[in-house]
């Protein structure tokens, strides 16, 4: 049943995002042609070039804004408003409904970011661009211990952080739903309170969870070579990513637990 829910959610979201992503990539290609041709004001196309750049920036902003709005609207309208009457009558458990919304939201968000990155690469690329990127990575890899491990850990942290952010929005809307009136306002307040709580927890972990980092930083002086500095940087980044990842996993569990409990035990669509 979860697969059917995902099919329904993806179908509805792709109808919105596929045209938007396509327009963004087309505009990126046009900007690349203008940039490669070296068009300027003396050729009478400077204004057109500027307008295309402006259109590209607006489209990037639109993709990010629309992604955020759709993620919120799909959950709120689909589970907490009138559409919820239908969704909660089908033979599925509340956690499956939440999981479907969460998975589709995370996938769409990742695809939006990927499309934005591809659009930037289309505009910024030049002959030998990717070769230069590999050369830079090789240099960083020789200077930074565990560079590949840090890169993988960073990607995992971003992925889990995205799940955590979406789940916090869902938990906030579920908590706001408990209010008799002004549910949207209470949802915003719940989001702020959760953010403050997790920020405080993160600060406490930062104060007491990194003893080795402080010791390592004291070893860096103006006479330290690049390799020593990058080694310390690697230690700092590794510790921060690990602790951040652990905290994000805990946050995800708490957020999804709150959401599932409210939708299962305290749901009131009236």
N, C-alpha and C positions, 0 to 999 in steps of 0.2 A: 504493500500500500504506500510505503514511503516513496517508492520509485514513481508511482502514479502522481503523488503530490508534487514531487520534483518536476516531473514532466509538465504539469499544469503551471507551476510557478515559472519555470524557465521559458515556456512558450509565451506567457504573458509579458515577461521582462524583455525577451529578445525582440519582440515586436517594437519596443521602444528604443532599445539600445543599438540594434544592428544598423538602422538608418543613421543614427547619430554618430556611431563609430565610423561608418563609411564616409560620411561627409567630412569628418575630421581628417581622415587619411587622404581624401581627395584634395582638400585644401592644403594639407602638408605637401603633397606632390606638386601642386601649383606653386607654392612658395619655394620649393626646391628648384623648380624650373626657372623662376624669376632670379633666385640667388645665383644659380649656375650660369645664367646668361649675363649676369652683371648689369641688369637693367637699373638705370638711375634716372634722376630728374632730367638730365640733358637729353635723354631719349624720349621724353614725354611720358614715361611710364612710372615715374617715381611715385606719383599719387596712388596709382593702382597697386604698386608694390606695398606701399604703406597700408593701404586698406586691406590687402590680403593678410598682412602680418597681424593687423588688428582683429580681423575675422578669425584668424587662427587662435589668438589669445582668448577671444571670447568663447570659441568652441571648446577649448581646453577647460575653461572655467565652467561652461555649461555641462560638460561631461561629468565633472566632479560634483557639481550642485545637483544635477538630475539624479546621479547615482545615490547621493545621500537622501534626497527627498523620496525617491522610489522605495528605498530600503525601509524608511520609516513608514511610508504610506501603505506598503504592502502588508506589513505586520499589523498596523493599527486598524486599517480598514478591513483586513481579512480576518482578524481574530477578535478584535475588541469593539467593532462596530456592527452594523446590521448584517454584513456578510458573515459574521461569526455565528449567527443563528444556523446558517446552512453548514458551515465548516464543522461545527461541533455536533451535527446530527449524523455525519458520515461515520462509519465504523472504524475509526482510528483513535489512537490515544493522543492526548494533548502534546506529549513530548515529540510525537511524530510530526505534528503540525508545526511546532517550534523548530524542529530539526530541518524541515523542508524550507521554511523561511530563512533560517540561518545559513544553510548550505548554498541556496540560490543567491542570497545576498553577498556572501563571501566570494563566490565564484564570479559574480557580475562585477564586484568591486575590483578583484584581481585583473579581470579582463579589461576593465576601464583603465586601470593603471598601465597595463601592458600596451594597450592601444596608444595611450598618451606617450609612453616611452618610445614606441615604434615611430610615432609621428615626429618626435624630437630628433630621432636618429635619421629619419628621412631628410629633414631640413639641414641637420648639422653634418651629415656624412660628406666625405670627399674621397678622392682616390687614395687608397691606403689607410683609410680611417680605422678600419677594424684591425689592420696590422699594427697600427700605432697603439691601439688599446691593448692588444696582447703583449706588446713590448712593455708598456707601463705596468701591466699586471705581473709580468715576469720580474721586473725590477723590484716591485713591492714584495713579491713572493720571496726574493732572495734576502731582503732586508727584514721582513717580518716573520717571526717564528709562527708556525701553525696558521699561515695566511689562508689556506684552503679551509681549515677547520673553522676559522673565524667567519669566513664568507658563508659557509653552510649554516653556522649557528645564527648569523645575522638574518639570513633568509627565513629560517625557521621562526626566529623571534618576530619578524615582520608578519609572517603568516598567522602565528598565534595571537599577536597583538591585534591584528585585524578582526579575528574571531572574537577576541575579548571586547573590542570596541563595539561591535555589532550587538553582542550579547548584553552589554551594559545598556545600550539603547532599549533593547527589548525588556530588560528587567525594570528599567525606569518607567516605561509605558505601563507595564503590568502593575507596578506599585502605584502609579498615578490612577490606575483603574479602580483601586480600592476606595478612592475618595468619592463621596456622594455627588459632588459637583466640582467644577473647575478641574477636571481630570487632566487636561493638557498642562495646566499650570503646576499641578502636583507632580506630574511626570517630569517636567523640567527641573523642579526642586529636587526630586529624587535623583536625577542624573547629577546635579551639582553636589548633593550630599555624598553619593557614591564616589564621585571624583575626588572629593576632599578626603574621604576615608582612605581610599587607595593611595592617594598622594602621600598621606601621613605614614601609612604602612611602608611605602617605598622609601621615604626619608629615614625612617627608623632602621630599615635594612641597610641603607646606605651608610648610616652612622656606625653600625655595629657589625655589618657583614663583610667589610672589606679590610681586615687588618693587614693583610699582605700588600695591598695596594698602597697604603700609606707608607709602608716601609720601602717599597720599590720606588716611589716617587722621590724619596729623600736621596736616592742614589744618583739621580740625574742632576748634573751640573752643567755649567757652560762649557766644560771641557769634554763632556760626554760625546762619543761619536754617534753617527746616525743609527748604527746597528743597535747600540745600547738603548738609545731613545725609543726605537721601534720595538725593542724587546719589552720595555716597560709599558709602552702603549698597548702591546699585545696582551700583557698580563691584566692591565686595567680593563680593556675591552672584553676580554674573556670572562673576568669575574662579573662585570656589569651585565653582560648578556645572559650568563647563567642565572644570576639572581633575578634579573628581569623576567626571564622565561618562566622560572618557578612561580614568581608572583602572578604572572599573566595566566598561568594554568589554574592557579587557585581562584583568581578573579572569574575566569570562565565558568568554573564549577559552581561558584556562588551565584553568579548571575543566572545561569541556566536553571539552577535549583530553585531560585526565587520565582523565575518565570513559570516553570513547570508547576510549582506548588500553587501559585495563584490561579493559573488556568485550570488546574485540576480540582481545586478545593474552594476557591473564593471567587469564581467567575460570576459576574453579574452584568449582563448585556443590556439591562433596562436603563 
